[in-house]
Amino acid sequence: MKRAIRIFAKALGLVILFAAAWLGFTALEYHLDGSQEPPSGATGSVIQKILNAVQRDGGRDLYPRRFEACGDDLRRARFEMNLQLAGTWGFRDFSGPERRMDWVFRDASLLWRDLSKHRSSSRSAALLALDRAAADLEQAEQVTAVSAQEPYVRSKLAAAAINLKRAKAYQDCGRYDQALDCARESIKASSVAHARSRMALARYDDPGHLSAWRGWIRQAVDASRASGVALVVIKERHRLEVYRGGKVVRSFPVDLGANSINQKLHAGDRTTPEGLYYVTQKKKYGQSKYGMALLLNYPNADDKRRFQAAKERGEITSRTRIGGLIEIHGDGGRGFDWTDGCVAPDNRDMEVLFRETSVGTMVAIVGSDGGVGPVRSALRQGDSR
């Protein structure tokens, strides 16, 4: 019995010794296969470069959650890697940090891919929007150039120009989303300025106004046949035409009221009136502020009716006055509208007018004669938008 126990003990010892040797060899083989050495940091560096590129190209703002998740996972993977590095040799396990690093690399690569697709799409959209913004601003400027540019319209044109400039700057540095946003803001501002200007110019294309203006011109032409001379002022063309015997014998350029595109309504609106008038007084040098002058009978009956109706509608206050002292006077030829509502040829042309007219000479002032002038041309171009 004792012998059997000794034999069993020796056998068990051999088995244990063999198992220990096998385990030792296996452990040595495991430790020597490089698994205890930290993996290269190249993957983490590549991931960081991808994230830097994503941030540079606006991906952090476009995909904030995905970007932050990649950054957090990269920091966690590096932390876990450092924990294993701090561990005892032979008991390290870098498999977990390596898997996490692979996941981060995959997510960062997908983020970069999606950002690249978005940038390509945004670039195309931004280029189209930039072209549209430039064209819209040009058309808005053309229309507003012949309209009374109220401060609101000027501010919208300025906003359109500034946003277009910003859009081009963003486009040049590859920030296509911001370029697209600015181009859209430019288009919006141009649209407002264009629409407001067209509202001011709409009556130049209105059949009712055109019919009335042509009627006034006919009456002036007829008056020239009867009395010898009549004058026609065409505000759209900034021209004063002298009719004699029913025919145009002279044509002068003139400056008008600063808000000449509109119909005069009251004192201080700096608008040249429209209607049929006649000369009530001829003023020589020294009798007028601007050299020679022909005083007109503004306001006439139509002006007074229009003024009273505007008061009743509440468009002007009860203290507003209708105004007067509308003249055809000298000192014009400045190339822009500057008067308070008068018609201003240059002094040489004014001397000719002074000689050829008399008290009672009919003067028709119209917005347009129905031809293709700058206002109606601008409206036609605007219709092609």
DANOR-V512858 format. One record per pair of residues at least 4 apart in sequence whose C-alpha atoms are under 8 Angstrom apart, sorted by the first residue. I is the first residue (numbers start at 0). J is the second residue. Records with the same first field share a line. If there is no record, write none. Layout:
I=J, J
//
This chain:
0=4
1=5
2=6
3=7
4=8
5=9
6=10
7=11
8=12
9=13
10=14
11=15
12=16
13=17
14=18
15=19
16=20
17=21
18=22
19=23
20=24
21=25
22=26
23=27
24=28
25=29
26=30
27=31
28=32
29=33, 34
30=34, 35, 89
31=35
34=91, 92, 93
35=88, 89, 90, 91, 92, 93
37=80, 84, 93
38=93, 97
40=44
41=45
42=46, 100, 101, 104
43=47, 73, 77, 100, 104
44=48
45=49
46=50, 73, 103, 104, 107
47=51
48=52
49=53, 107, 108, 111
50=54, 66, 69, 70, 107
51=55
52=56
53=57, 58, 59, 110, 111, 114
54=58, 59, 60
56=173, 174
57=61, 174
58=62, 63, 66, 114
59=63, 66, 67
62=66
63=67
64=68
65=69, 110
66=70, 107, 110
67=71
68=72
69=73, 103, 106, 107
70=74
71=75
72=76, 99, 100, 103
73=77, 99, 100, 103
74=78
75=79
76=80, 96, 97, 99, 100
77=81, 96
78=82
79=83, 95, 96
80=84, 93, 96, 97
81=85
82=86
83=91, 92, 93
84=91
86=90, 91
87=91
93=97
94=98
95=99
96=100
97=101
98=102
99=103
100=104
101=105
102=106
103=107
104=108
105=109
106=110
107=111
108=112
109=113
110=114
111=115
112=116
113=117
114=118
115=119
116=120
117=121
118=122, 175, 176
119=123
120=124
121=125, 175, 176, 179
122=126, 170, 175, 176
123=127
124=128, 179
125=129, 170, 175, 176, 178, 179, 182
126=130, 179
127=131
128=132, 179, 182, 183
129=133, 163, 166, 167, 179, 182
130=134
131=135, 186
132=136, 163, 182, 183, 185, 186, 189
133=137, 163
134=138
135=139, 186, 189, 190, 384
136=140, 156, 159, 160, 185, 186, 189
137=141
138=142, 193, 380, 381
139=143, 156, 189, 190, 192, 193, 381
140=144, 156, 193
141=145, 377
142=146, 193, 196, 197, 374, 377, 378, 381
143=147, 148, 152, 192, 193, 196
144=148
145=260, 373, 374, 377
146=196, 199, 200, 260, 374
147=196, 199, 257, 258, 259, 260, 261
148=152, 153, 196
149=153
150=154
151=155
152=156, 191, 192, 195, 196
153=157, 192
154=158
155=159, 188, 189, 191, 192
156=160, 188, 189, 192
157=161
158=162, 185, 188
159=163, 184, 185, 186, 187, 188, 189
160=164, 185
161=165, 185
162=166, 181, 182, 184, 185
163=167, 181, 182, 185
164=168
165=169, 178, 181
166=170, 177, 178, 179, 180, 181, 182
167=171, 178
168=172, 178
169=173, 174, 175, 177, 178
170=174, 175, 178
174=178
175=179
176=180
177=181
178=182
179=183
180=184
181=185
182=186
183=187
184=188
185=189
186=190
187=191
188=192
189=193
190=194
191=195
192=196
193=197
194=198
195=199
196=200
197=201, 378
199=260, 261
200=204, 260, 374, 378
201=205
202=208
203=208, 209, 366, 367, 374, 375
204=208, 209, 375
205=209
206=210
207=211
208=212
209=213, 367, 368, 369
210=214
211=215
212=216, 274, 365, 366, 367, 368
213=217, 368, 369
214=218
215=219, 274, 275, 363, 364, 365
216=220, 231, 363, 365, 368
217=221
218=222
219=223, 229, 230, 231, 361, 362, 363
220=224, 229, 242, 243, 244, 245, 246
221=225, 245
222=226, 227, 228, 229, 245, 361
223=227, 228, 229, 242, 243, 244, 245
224=228, 243, 244, 245
225=244
226=360
227=242, 243, 244
228=241, 242, 243, 244, 355, 356, 360, 361
229=241, 242, 243, 356, 360, 361, 362
230=239, 240, 241, 242, 360, 361, 362, 363
231=239, 240, 241, 242, 362, 363, 364, 365
232=237, 238, 239, 240, 362, 363, 364, 365
233=237, 238, 239, 364, 365, 366, 367, 368
234=238, 255, 259, 260, 364, 365, 366, 367
235=260, 366, 367, 372, 373, 374
236=367, 372, 373
237=252, 253, 254, 255
238=250, 251, 252, 253
239=250, 251, 252, 253
240=247, 248, 249, 250, 251
241=247, 248, 249, 250
242=246, 247, 248, 249
243=247, 248
251=344, 348
252=332, 344
253=331, 332, 342, 343, 344, 345
254=331, 332, 333, 334, 335, 336, 337, 338, 342, 343, 344
255=259, 270, 271, 335, 336, 337, 338, 339, 340, 341, 342, 343
256=269, 270, 271, 336, 337, 338, 339, 340, 341, 342
257=269, 270, 336, 337, 338, 339, 340
258=268, 269, 270, 271, 336, 340
259=269, 270, 271, 336, 340
260=270, 366
261=270, 271
262=270, 271, 272, 273
263=268, 269, 270, 271, 272, 273, 340
264=268, 270, 272, 302, 305, 306, 321
265=306, 319, 320, 321, 322
266=319, 320, 321, 322, 323
267=322, 339
268=339, 340
269=338, 339, 340
270=339, 340
271=339, 340, 341, 342
272=297, 340, 364
273=363, 364, 365, 366
274=301, 363, 364, 365
275=361, 362, 363, 364
276=295, 296, 297, 299, 361, 362, 363, 364
277=295, 296, 358, 359, 360, 361, 362
278=293, 294, 295, 296, 357, 358, 359, 360, 361, 362
279=293, 294, 295, 296, 358, 359
280=293, 294, 295, 358
281=291, 292, 293, 294, 353, 357, 358
282=286, 287, 291, 292, 293, 294
283=287, 290, 291, 292
284=290, 291
285=290, 291
286=290, 291
287=291, 292, 328
289=328, 329, 330
290=328, 329, 330, 346
291=328, 329, 346, 349, 350, 353
292=326, 327, 328, 329, 349, 353
293=326, 327, 328, 353
294=324, 325, 326, 327
295=324, 325, 326, 327
296=325
297=302, 323, 324, 325
298=302, 303, 321, 322, 323
299=303
300=304
301=305
302=306
303=307, 321
304=308
305=309
306=310, 321
307=311
308=312
309=313, 314, 315
310=314, 315, 316, 317
315=319
325=340, 341
326=341, 342
327=341, 342, 343, 344
328=341, 342, 343, 344, 349
329=343, 344, 345, 346, 349
330=343, 344, 345, 346
331=343, 344, 345, 346
332=343, 344, 345
338=342, 343
344=348, 349
345=349
346=350
347=351
348=352
349=353
350=354
351=355
352=356
353=357
356=360
367=372
371=375, 376
372=376
373=377
374=378
375=379
376=380
377=381
378=382
379=383
380=384
//
